[in-house]
Amino acid sequence: GMPLDQVQEKNMYSLGDTTPIGDQLGREGFNWTVPKMWQQIKESAKFEERKAEVKRFNGTNKWMKKGIAMSAAKFGVDLSGYAVGAMVAAREDGSVQVSFGGADLGTGVDVKVTQFVAKALSINAARVVVTPSCTAATPSPPAAHLQPAESACAAASIACRKLDARLQPFRAGKRWEQAVKEAAHQGVDLTADWWFEHPKGLNHHTYATYGTAVSEVLVDTLTGQVRVERVDLLMDLGLQINAAVDIGQIQGGFIMALGYMLTEDLKVDDAGKQLNSSSVHYHVPTAYDIPIEFNVSLLEGTPSPAGISGSKSSSEAPLCLVNSVYLAVKEAIYAGREEAGRGGGWFMLDVPLTPERLRQAVGAEPEAMVVP
């Protein structure tokens, strides 16, 4: 039959298509970069050459089988659903205190807001202090992920522009702290706030974050163990507010999804009580589950027409790319089934891909497990 990657290519959206929930690709800044990314990662990851090598490997190894596969992701983001407030206050010592409706739980929101404030006021980022989230100061719903972070950056940036306008008469030829001190002594209001709400457009989502992936795995068909040999990810995040933060989110999100795909097997009884509530029986990913080679790249030269400062959200979209690991494992199992004399026909493979499930999917009979 037709190779899987070709089937995927033939079923991709084209510019101008409308998705089932009403997003028209190309309308109102809703760009579409997946076809470009698909070809780019196919070449940079040497997909065709490695696919041929996987075939050669499987032909010369009885129990160890490899698989390689690609996948793409389109993750819609609706900024109009995240109204966020921000307040900034300049102090006489030159520091700037920022409060906004969000919480940094490892997502780098504070870092991004700090960058926007420093840029808007033309000051060193070391002067910016982000206070702990408190709805008494900024009564907007606290949110921890990176979609409301964009709105928080916009709110803080606009608030800074208001503050900077008041300070302009004092800034000419003076250091920042001197200008703030003089303004304070003359009774200038050194606090400013803004409530940012992105307008709702014709599309259901404001934009989409895109990603493509190539994953290669090694499966021991005797034990069902999986080792992720290599993963290549290419993400379209527009013009990144902070590329280092975003790459960390991409890596963390993918490994989180890898746990869902390979090891985290939730088991409950008839009453819904969890049966494997400890780490002894419920296995989250560890350092040993990280792909042996893990490459993350960002698409260049594609600012988001609809995102804040041309950026896009980064945290959720990479989880969807774990499908490439599933497809690669299934390719390896197909090779194992053919080795076991079960043919190459389609079969159902549920997730998570636990050793027991994979061993059962291969289905080699005990008498076939003979060392030559």
Sequence and secondary structure as in RCSB ss.txt:
>XXXX:A:sequence
GMPLDQVQEKNMYSLGDTTPIGDQLGREGFNWTVPKMWQQIKESAKFEERKAEVKRFNGTNKWMKKGIAMSAAKF
GVDLSGYAVGAMVAAREDGSVQVSFGGADLGTGVDVKVTQFVAKALSINAARVVVTPSCTAATPSPPAAHLQPAE
SACAAASIACRKLDARLQPFRAGKRWEQAVKEAAHQGVDLTADWWFEHPKGLNHHTYATYGTAVSEVLVDTLTGQ
VRVERVDLLMDLGLQINAAVDIGQIQGGFIMALGYMLTEDLKVDDAGKQLNSSSVHYHVPTAYDIPIEFNVSLLE
GTPSPAGISGSKSSSEAPLCLVNSVYLAVKEAIYAGREEAGRGGGWFMLDVPLTPERLRQAVGAEPEAMVVP
>XXXX:A:secstr
   HHHHHHHT   TT B TTS BTTSTT    HHHHHHHHHHHTTHHHHHHHHHHHHHH SSEEEEEEEEEEEE
EE GGG  EEEEEEE TTS EEEEES   SSS HHHHHHHHHHHHHT  GGGEEE    TTTS S    SHHHHH
HHHHHHHHHHHHHHHHHHHHHTTS HHHHHHHHHHTT   EEEEEE     SSSSSEEEEEEEEEEEEEETTT  
EEEEEEEEEEE BS S HHHHHHHHHHHHHHHHHHHHT    B TT  BS  STTTS    GGGS SEEEEEE  
S   SSSGGGB   SSHHHHTTHHHHHHHHHHHHHHHHHTT  S      SS  HHHHHHHH   GGG    
